[in-house]
């Protein structure tokens, strides 16, 4: 009987000193579920208005809408235009003519911080001296702007070097629902 009691006591001590892997697995599983959830995404609709003016009078106005997310570091792109063929010495080359907008958006307390890269190109009505192909007009701007939500903000204004025309790009961000 005494031997049994000693064996039982030894087993209790050994069992108490043995590691418990089941408990440590349970702790790691509960820590995985307690990980913070990602912040909800915020989406915005950006309404761009491109105006071409001559001495303050609007000659042409175009609107471009695009949806962006402010929670990623991605660039959002819009391409609007025509691929114009030009004949080379041996083959035909196509050139994109129109409006290209690339945007990156981040939320700020005052509104939306936007990085905007824009390229505006068109075919000129006149040709160069001694050249049969028409000239291409091009305006490229990379800018940063803080745009309050719901309010129009000018991204850039630029004068055309070949005429008295002025280009103005304006953006109005609105929160998408």
C-alpha positions in Angstrom: 0.0 0.0 0.0 2.8 2.3 0.9 4.5 1.6 -2.5 1.2 2.5 -4.2 1.0 5.8 -2.4 4.6 6.7 -3.3 4.0 5.8 -6.9 0.8 7.9 -6.9 2.6 10.9 -5.4 5.4 10.7 -8.0 2.9 10.6 -10.8 1.1 13.6 -9.4 4.4 15.6 -9.2 5.4 14.5 -12.7 2.0 15.4 -14.2 2.1 18.8 -12.5 5.6 19.6 -13.8 4.9 18.4 -17.4 4.4 21.2 -20.0 0.9 21.9 -21.3 1.1 22.4 -25.1 -2.7 22.6 -25.4 -2.7 25.8 -23.3 0.0 27.5 -25.4 -1.8 26.6 -28.6 -5.0 28.1 -27.2 -3.2 31.3 -26.3 -1.8 31.7 -29.9 -5.2 31.1 -31.4 -6.9 33.7 -29.2 -4.1 36.2 -30.1 -4.8 35.7 -33.8 -8.5 36.6 -33.4 -7.6 39.6 -31.3 -5.6 41.2 -34.2 -6.9 44.7 -35.1 -9.3 44.8 -38.1 -8.3 46.9 -41.1 -9.8 50.4 -41.3 -12.8 50.7 -43.5 -12.0 51.9 -47.0 -13.2 55.4 -48.0 -14.2 56.1 -51.5 -14.5 59.4 -53.3 -15.8 60.6 -56.6 -13.6 63.1 -58.2 -15.2 65.5 -60.7 -12.6 67.1 -63.0 -13.5 70.0 -65.2 -11.0 71.1 -67.9 -11.6 74.5 -69.4 -9.9 76.1 -72.4 -10.3 79.9 -72.3 -9.3 82.8 -74.6 -9.0 86.1 -72.7 -11.4 84.9 -70.0 -14.1 83.5 -72.3 -14.6 79.8 -72.1 -14.1 78.2 -75.5 -14.3 74.5 -74.5 -15.2 72.7 -71.3 -15.0 69.0 -70.6 -15.9 67.0 -67.5 -14.3 63.8 -66.3 -15.5 61.7 -63.3 -13.5 59.0 -61.6 -13.9 57.0 -58.4 -10.9 56.6 -56.1 -10.0 55.1 -52.8 -8.1 57.2 -50.3 -6.8 54.2 -48.2 -4.3 52.8 -50.6 -1.1 54.2 -52.2 -2.4 53.3 -55.6 -2.5 55.6 -58.7 -5.9 55.8 -60.3 -5.9 56.5 -64.1 -8.3 57.8 -66.7 -7.6 57.9 -70.5 -9.9 59.8 -72.8 -9.0 60.5 -76.4 -8.2 59.1 -79.9 -5.4 57.1 -81.4 -4.4 59.2 -84.5 -2.5 57.4 -87.3 0.6 59.0 -88.7 2.4 57.5 -91.8 6.1 57.0 -91.3 8.6 56.1 -94.0 7.6 52.4 -93.9 4.7 51.9 -91.6 1.9 53.6 -89.7 2.4 54.9 -86.1 -0.4 55.7 -83.8 -0.2 58.6 -81.3 -2.6 59.0 -78.4 -4.3 62.4 -78.4 -6.7 63.6 -75.6 -6.7 63.8 -71.9 -4.8 61.5 -69.5 -5.3 61.9 -65.7 -3.4 60.0 -63.0 -4.4 60.6 -59.4 -3.3 59.4 -55.9 -5.5 60.4 -53.0 -5.0 60.6 -49.2 -7.4 61.8 -46.6 -6.4 64.8 -44.5 -8.3 66.7 -41.8 -8.9 69.6 -44.2 -10.0 67.5 -47.2 -8.4 65.2 -49.7 -4.7 65.5 -50.6 -4.4 64.8 -54.3 -1.3 64.2 -56.4 -2.4 64.8 -60.0 -0.5 64.1 -63.2 -2.2 65.3 -66.3 -1.4 65.2 -70.0 -3.5 67.1 -72.5 -2.8 66.9 -76.2 -4.5 67.9 -79.4 -3.7 68.3 -83.1 -3.0 71.8 -84.1 -5.0 73.2 -87.0 -1.8 74.6 -88.6 1.2 72.7 -89.8 4.9 73.4 -89.5 6.9 75.0 -92.3 7.9 72.4 -94.9 6.0 69.6 -93.0 2.8 68.0 -94.2 1.8 66.4 -90.9 0.0 68.6 -88.4 1.7 69.8 -85.2 0.7 68.2 -81.8 0.0 70.5 -78.9 0.8 69.1 -75.5 0.5 70.2 -71.9 1.9 68.1 -69.1 1.5 69.0 -65.4 2.3 67.2 -62.2 0.8 68.9 -59.2 -0.3 68.4 -55.6 -3.4 70.0 -54.1 -5.4 70.0 -50.9 -9.1 69.8 -52.1 -11.8 70.3 -49.5 -14.6 67.8 -49.9 -17.6 69.3 -51.8 -15.7 72.4 -52.9 -14.2 73.1 -56.4 -10.4 73.5 -56.3 -8.2 74.6 -59.1 -5.4 72.0 -59.7 -3.5 74.2 -62.3 -3.8 76.9 -64.8 -1.4 77.1 -67.8 -1.1 79.3 -70.8 -0.7 77.8 -74.3 2.6 79.0 -75.7 1.3 79.1 -79.3 -1.9 81.1 -78.7 -3.6 83.3 -76.1 -5.5 80.3 -74.8 -5.4 79.3 -71.1 -6.1 75.8 -69.7 -7.6 75.3 -66.2 -8.2 72.0 -64.5 -10.5 72.0 -61.5 -11.5 69.1 -59.2 -14.4 68.7 -56.8 -14.1 65.6 -54.5 -17.3 64.2 -53.0 -17.6 61.3 -50.6 -19.1 58.2 -52.2 -21.7 56.3 -50.3 
